[in-house]
């Protein structure tokens, strides 16, 4: 049985990161780490109350930003 997955997605919107739940924007964060923390917090919270699987995904801009942060560390 294929269960619908609740999707939290982080996307670059220029000077900030937008967080979407099921395609609806729910927040904006300037810092990429804050955007990830926000999405993960709500996804984790939702796994405790929902019966459906939950995932957090990000666009290629976030993946590139994370790679740059790792290289700088």
N, C-alpha and C positions, 0 to 999 in steps of 0.2 A: 504494500500500500504506500503510495507516494503522499507524504504529508507536506502541506505547504510550509515553507520555511519563512519565519519572520526575519526580514532583512534590515539591518542597520548599515547604511552606506555613508562613507566619508568622501567628499569630493571638493576639489579645489574650485573656489569661486573668485579667484583673483588674489586679493590681499588677505583672504581668510579661508577657513575650511567650513563647509556646510555639513551638517549631519542630518541624514534622512532616515526615517522609519517608514518602510513600505512605500517609498517614493515621495513622502511628504516631509518637507523640511521642518525639523524640530529645534534646531539650534545652529549657531555660528560661533566658531572659536578662532582666534587669531593664531594661537600656538598649535602646531601639529600634535604635540604630546597631549595638550588639553582636549583636542578633538577626539583623539583615540581613547583617552580616559573617559570622556563623556559617553561615547558610544558603547564602550565596554561596560561601564557602570550600568547603563540602562538595559543592555542586552543581558547582562548577568542577572539583574533584578527580574527581568521578564522570564528568564528560564525557571525561576522559582515559582512563578504564578501561572505560566502558560503550559499547555500540554503539547504545543508544537515546538519543533526545533528552532533555535535562534542562531543567526550568524552575523558577524561584522565583516564588512568588506570595504575596500578603498579603491579609488581610481589610481591610474598609473602615476599621477603627480605625487600622490602620497607615498607610493612605493619608492619613487625616485628620491623624495625628501628623506625618507627613512634611511636609504642607502647612503646619502650624503652625511647624515647625522652619525651613522655608524663609522664611516671613514674618518670623520673629524674627531671621534672619541679616542 
